[in-house]
Each structure stands twice: as C-alpha cells, then as structure tokens.
Amino acid sequence: MKFLLILMAVICLNLKTRALGLSDKDMETQWRLEGELDELYALAKAHIQDNLYKLKSATAFEVVKNIANDTAANPTYTTCPRRADANGIYTVKIPGHQESFEVLCDAELAGHGWTVIARRTNNSLNFFTNWMGYKEGFGNLSGDFFIGLNKLHAITKSEVHELYIHLEDFDGETRYAQYDEFLVESEKQFYAMSSLGKFTGDAGDSLRHQVGMNFTTYDRHNDVMNSENCAIKYMGSWWHNNCTESHFSHLFGLYLNGDNEDTFGRNGMIWTAWRGEHYSYKRMQMMLRPKCVC
C-alpha cells in the first residue's frame, strides 16, 4: 500500500513539473491524465480495503494491473471522473459503503470532478421534509434534489473532500463559496458538520457558524436551542445553531422570490454574507470533490 501511494505521488509530481511552457492542447492532456490518476488512486485504495485478505503477497504493480483489468471489463467509479466530458449521471461505489448508487457529476460550473449533492432551481420540490427524507435523500437527479445525509456521510468520510456552493440571484448575478474541507458525521452523531476548511470565493463565508452543529429537521430537534426547534421556526432543515446564528446560512429554507423582509422574513434560501438575511436566491447548487492527491 505504502509503495503504491509513493508511486502515484511520483507520477503526479512529474506531470505537475512538466506543465510549464506547455501548449493549451498539451495542458488539456495533462489535466486529463491527472484526473485519470486521481481515479486510479481512489480505485486502488478501495480495492485494497475490500480485498486486503487476498493481497498479503501482492505487489503494487499487480494491484494496479488487476484494477485496470476489472475497470476495462466493468467500469466502476468511486467518485465523479475528473474529466471535461464527465457531466451527467454516473454510478459510484464509495469505499466502506455497501451499495453503489447514482450521482450527478458536473464538469462545467467550477471545473472537473464535482459531485452535486443538492440543487434548487425552482419551487417544484419541497425541501421542508422530515428526518427520514433527509436521511435517504429526495428529488430527482435530472432536476432538483438532495442526495441524502447517509450518502453525504459516506462520501465525505471516504477521503477528504472540498465543498463548492454556487448561488444565483434574481438579477442574474452569480457568486460562489468554496471550502477546502467538508465532513459530515454519521446518524449516530446526528450528521453533524464536524469539519469545514479554509474559505475562498466572492459570496462571503456564511457557513462558518454551522461548524460542529447537528442536522435538524422539524421532527428531529438537534440544534442547541432548548426552547424551540430552529427548523420549525425558519421552515427549513439545516445544520442549525441557536436560531440566531443559524441564519448566516440556510440553503434548505423555503424557495421564495428575492427580498422577503416584509413577507416571509428569514425563511428563504439564505446566504447572509452576499445579499443579507432576508434575500432568498433563485438558484443554488452544492457540490463535493476529493482534494487532489498529487
């Protein structure tokens, strides 16, 4: 295992150092190869974890050869491929997660290799649902949906992931927030957001107050308020804090139309750092991607 990781790191480093002075076409080739190496690394880790008892005398080269043969016969991904053409629905098998499942991959919005975990574009899908709904996920990958807390935990626990949040207002302006680490715990820990890395972006950091918070729905009161359930108060599930600091962000709130200060107040899809606590956005998309192994 250790030898395999060193081998992959050396290959990635060599590709990185050759980037200087390359043409655009050669750069695209390099990015494609780096994406394929990322996939190979993830597949190798999963293969070793699932077949450790069979690999006591195997070499790293034999492991890679077996993976190549298996992949050619039956393509399997552990995450969205980091390729320019990887848009749409893919089946993934997460290491440590029993069942494979379908995910929506996005290679256009913020680069290659992103797995969409939540998307909202209109008011057709009700996000004000119960604990079981959020646990299993709801909606349709071809439209608006939430991937489900069980899958979200499996993905973020399998390796370090970064989080990307895309927002669009009703004036057609878009902004983003990106975090270089994101981790959601298991149901036993109420799907707590236990880790949130360094922020970059132009939408402002409105998620920081949710770090360490449990996930709360109208039928599962897991926030820090004893007197009231923040999911009921604000008509939306989220990693609510204390019903005041909860509202630095609340992207699973009601789908409303822009500024709602005089109507629904703070019950919409809120990201305070950009347009304030009363503005509900037109579109939002949350995505995950493994941090590069190189």
C-alpha positions as CSV (number, residue, x, y, z in Angstrom):
1,M,0.0,0.0,0.0
2,K,2.7,2.5,1.0
3,F,4.7,1.7,-2.2
4,L,1.6,2.3,-4.3
5,L,1.0,5.7,-2.7
6,I,4.6,6.7,-3.3
7,L,4.4,5.5,-6.9
8,M,1.2,7.6,-7.6
9,A,2.7,10.7,-5.9
10,V,5.9,10.5,-8.1
11,I,3.8,10.2,-11.3
12,C,1.6,13.1,-10.2
13,L,4.7,15.2,-9.3
14,N,6.3,14.5,-12.7
15,L,3.1,15.6,-14.5
16,K,2.9,18.8,-12.4
17,T,6.5,19.8,-13.2
18,R,6.0,19.4,-16.9
19,A,3.2,21.9,-17.0
20,L,5.4,24.9,-17.5
21,G,5.6,26.0,-21.1
22,L,3.0,23.6,-22.5
23,S,0.6,24.5,-25.2
24,D,-3.2,24.6,-24.4
25,K,-3.6,21.2,-26.1
26,D,-0.8,19.7,-24.0
27,M,-2.2,21.2,-20.9
28,E,-5.6,19.6,-21.6
29,T,-3.8,16.3,-22.0
30,Q,-2.0,16.8,-18.7
31,W,-5.3,17.6,-16.9
32,R,-6.9,14.5,-18.4
33,L,-4.1,12.3,-17.2
34,E,-4.1,13.9,-13.7
35,G,-7.8,13.2,-13.5
36,E,-7.3,9.6,-14.5
37,L,-4.5,9.2,-12.0
38,D,-6.8,10.6,-9.3
39,E,-9.4,7.9,-10.3
40,L,-6.8,5.2,-10.3
41,Y,-5.6,6.2,-6.8
42,A,-9.1,6.1,-5.4
43,L,-9.8,2.8,-7.1
44,A,-6.6,1.4,-5.7
45,K,-7.5,2.4,-2.2
46,A,-10.9,0.9,-2.4
47,H,-9.5,-2.3,-4.0
48,I,-7.0,-2.7,-1.1
49,Q,-9.6,-2.1,1.5
50,D,-12.1,-4.6,0.0
51,N,-9.5,-7.3,-0.7
52,L,-6.9,-6.9,1.9
53,Y,-7.0,-10.6,3.0
54,K,-6.2,-11.6,-0.6
55,L,-3.3,-9.2,-1.1
56,K,-0.7,-10.3,1.5
57,S,1.8,-11.3,-1.1
58,A,0.7,-9.0,-4.0
59,T,2.9,-6.2,-5.3
60,A,1.7,-2.7,-6.1
61,F,2.0,-3.3,-9.8
62,E,-0.2,-6.4,-9.6
63,V,-2.8,-4.4,-7.7
64,V,-2.8,-1.7,-10.5
65,K,-3.0,-4.4,-13.2
66,N,-6.0,-6.1,-11.5
67,I,-7.7,-2.8,-11.2
68,A,-7.1,-2.0,-14.9
69,N,-8.5,-5.3,-16.0
70,D,-11.5,-5.1,-13.7
71,T,-12.2,-1.5,-14.9
72,A,-12.0,-2.4,-18.5
73,A,-14.5,-5.2,-18.1
74,N,-16.8,-3.4,-15.7
75,P,-16.2,0.3,-15.3
76,T,-16.7,1.5,-11.7
77,Y,-16.1,4.9,-10.2
78,T,-15.5,5.9,-6.6
79,T,-16.3,9.5,-7.4
80,C,-17.1,11.7,-10.4
81,P,-14.3,11.4,-13.0
82,R,-12.1,14.5,-13.2
83,R,-12.6,14.9,-16.9
84,A,-14.1,17.6,-19.1
85,D,-16.7,15.3,-20.5
86,A,-17.9,13.9,-17.1
87,N,-21.3,15.6,-17.0
88,G,-24.5,13.7,-16.1
89,I,-25.4,10.7,-14.1
90,Y,-22.7,8.1,-13.0
91,T,-22.8,5.1,-10.8
92,V,-20.3,5.2,-7.9
93,K,-19.2,2.7,-5.3
94,I,-17.9,4.5,-2.2
95,P,-15.3,2.6,-0.1
96,G,-16.9,1.4,3.1
97,H,-20.4,1.9,1.8
98,Q,-22.2,-1.3,1.0
99,E,-24.3,-0.3,-2.0
100,S,-23.4,1.5,-5.2
101,F,-25.6,4.5,-6.1
102,E,-26.1,7.1,-8.8
103,V,-24.7,10.6,-8.6
104,L,-24.9,13.7,-10.7
105,C,-21.5,14.9,-12.0
106,D,-20.7,18.4,-13.0
107,A,-17.6,19.4,-15.0
108,E,-18.8,22.8,-16.2
109,L,-19.7,25.0,-13.3
110,A,-16.4,25.0,-11.4
111,G,-14.0,22.7,-13.2
112,H,-13.9,18.9,-13.4
113,G,-14.8,16.1,-11.0
114,W,-17.6,17.6,-8.9
115,T,-20.4,15.5,-7.4
116,V,-23.6,17.5,-7.0
117,I,-25.2,16.9,-3.5
118,A,-28.0,19.5,-3.7
119,R,-29.6,21.6,-6.4
120,R,-32.5,24.0,-6.3
121,T,-33.7,25.9,-9.3
122,N,-37.5,26.5,-8.7
123,N,-40.2,25.9,-6.2
124,S,-41.4,22.5,-7.5
125,L,-39.6,20.4,-4.9
126,N,-40.5,20.7,-1.2
127,F,-37.3,20.9,1.0
128,F,-39.4,21.2,4.2
129,T,-39.5,17.5,4.8
130,N,-38.8,15.1,7.7
131,W,-35.7,13.3,9.1
132,M,-36.2,10.2,7.1
133,G,-36.5,12.2,3.9
134,Y,-33.2,14.0,4.6
135,K,-31.5,10.7,5.7
136,E,-32.4,8.9,2.4
137,G,-32.5,11.9,0.1
138,F,-35.3,13.1,-2.2
139,G,-36.0,14.6,-5.6
140,N,-34.6,13.6,-9.0
141,L,-31.0,13.8,-10.2
142,S,-32.3,15.3,-13.5
143,G,-33.9,18.2,-11.6
144,D,-33.9,19.5,-8.1
145,F,-32.8,17.1,-5.3
146,F,-30.8,16.4,-2.1
147,I,-28.5,13.4,-2.2
148,G,-29.3,12.3,1.4
149,L,-27.4,12.5,4.6
150,N,-26.4,8.8,4.6
151,K,-24.6,9.2,1.3
152,L,-23.2,12.6,2.2
153,H,-21.6,11.0,5.3
154,A,-20.2,8.1,3.2
155,I,-18.7,10.4,0.6
156,T,-17.1,12.8,3.0
157,K,-15.8,10.1,5.3
158,S,-14.2,8.1,2.5
159,E,-11.5,10.7,1.9
160,V,-11.0,14.5,2.3
161,H,-13.4,16.5,0.2
162,E,-13.8,20.1,-0.7
163,L,-17.2,21.9,-0.9
164,Y,-18.4,24.3,-3.6
165,I,-21.6,26.3,-3.3
166,H,-22.9,28.2,-6.3
167,L,-25.5,30.9,-5.9
168,E,-27.5,32.9,-8.4
169,D,-29.8,35.8,-7.5
170,F,-32.9,37.0,-9.4
171,D,-30.8,39.7,-11.1
172,G,-28.8,37.1,-12.9
173,E,-25.6,37.6,-10.9
174,T,-23.7,34.6,-9.6
175,R,-21.2,34.1,-6.8
176,Y,-19.6,31.2,-5.1
177,A,-18.2,29.9,-1.8
178,Q,-15.6,27.2,-1.6
179,Y,-14.2,25.3,1.4
180,D,-11.1,23.1,1.1
181,E,-12.5,20.6,3.6
182,F,-16.0,19.4,4.5
183,L,-17.0,16.4,6.7
184,V,-20.5,15.2,7.8
185,E,-20.7,12.6,10.6
186,S,-23.0,9.6,10.8
187,E,-26.6,9.4,12.0
188,K,-25.3,8.3,15.5
189,Q,-23.8,11.8,15.6
190,F,-26.8,13.4,14.1
191,Y,-25.0,14.1,10.8
192,A,-23.0,16.9,12.5
193,M,-20.9,19.1,10.2
194,S,-17.7,18.3,12.1
195,S,-15.2,20.0,9.7
196,L,-15.2,23.0,7.4
197,G,-11.9,24.1,5.9
198,K,-10.5,27.3,4.5
199,F,-12.9,29.6,2.7
200,T,-12.3,31.2,-0.8
201,G,-14.9,32.9,-3.0
202,D,-16.9,36.0,-3.7
203,A,-20.1,35.1,-1.9
204,G,-18.7,35.5,1.6
205,D,-18.3,32.9,4.3
206,S,-21.8,32.3,5.7
207,L,-21.3,28.6,6.7
208,R,-18.7,29.1,9.5
209,H,-21.3,29.4,12.2
210,Q,-22.7,25.9,11.4
211,V,-19.4,24.1,12.1
212,G,-20.0,21.5,14.8
213,M,-23.7,21.7,14.6
214,N,-26.1,18.7,14.2
215,F,-28.6,18.5,11.4
216,T,-32.1,19.4,12.5
217,T,-35.5,18.8,10.9
218,Y,-39.0,19.7,12.0
219,D,-39.3,16.2,13.6
220,R,-35.8,15.9,15.0
221,H,-34.8,18.8,17.3
222,N,-31.0,18.5,17.3
223,D,-29.9,22.2,17.5
224,V,-28.6,23.9,20.6
225,M,-31.8,25.7,21.5
226,N,-33.8,24.1,24.3
227,S,-36.9,26.3,23.9
228,E,-37.6,26.0,20.2
229,N,-36.8,24.0,17.1
230,C,-35.0,26.2,14.5
231,A,-36.2,24.1,11.6
232,I,-39.8,24.8,12.6
233,K,-39.1,28.5,13.3
234,Y,-37.5,29.0,9.9
235,M,-39.4,26.4,8.0
236,G,-36.3,24.5,6.8
237,S,-33.9,21.8,7.8
238,W,-30.2,22.7,8.2
239,W,-27.2,22.5,10.5
240,H,-28.9,25.0,12.7
241,N,-27.1,26.6,15.5
242,N,-29.1,28.7,18.0
243,C,-31.8,30.1,15.7
244,T,-29.9,33.4,15.5
245,E,-26.5,32.4,14.3
246,S,-28.3,29.7,12.2
247,H,-29.3,32.4,9.9
248,F,-25.9,33.3,8.5
249,S,-26.9,30.5,6.1
250,H,-29.9,28.3,5.4
251,L,-30.0,26.9,1.9
252,F,-32.7,24.4,2.6
253,G,-35.3,27.0,3.5
254,L,-38.4,27.9,1.5
255,Y,-38.0,28.7,-2.2
256,L,-39.1,32.4,-2.4
257,N,-38.5,35.3,-4.7
258,G,-35.7,37.6,-3.7
259,D,-36.2,40.1,-0.9
260,N,-38.8,38.9,1.6
261,E,-38.2,41.2,4.6
262,D,-41.9,42.3,4.6
263,T,-43.4,38.8,4.0
264,F,-41.6,35.5,4.9
265,G,-38.6,37.3,6.5
266,R,-35.7,34.9,7.1
267,N,-37.4,31.7,5.9
268,G,-36.0,31.5,2.4
269,M,-32.7,30.2,0.9
270,I,-30.4,32.4,2.9
271,W,-26.8,33.2,2.5
272,T,-26.4,36.4,4.5
273,A,-22.8,37.4,3.5
274,W,-23.9,38.2,0.0
275,R,-27.4,39.7,-0.1
276,G,-28.4,39.7,3.5
277,E,-30.7,37.7,5.8
278,H,-34.0,38.4,4.0
279,Y,-32.9,37.5,0.5
280,S,-33.9,34.2,-1.0
281,Y,-31.9,33.1,-4.1
282,K,-33.1,31.9,-7.5
283,R,-30.6,29.0,-7.8
284,M,-28.2,27.2,-5.6
285,Q,-26.0,24.1,-6.1
286,M,-23.8,22.4,-3.6
287,M,-21.0,20.1,-4.8
288,L,-18.2,17.9,-3.4
289,R,-14.9,16.9,-4.9
290,P,-11.9,14.9,-3.5
291,K,-8.9,17.1,-2.8
292,C,-6.2,16.3,-5.3
293,V,-3.9,13.5,-4.2
294,C,-0.9,15.0,-6.1
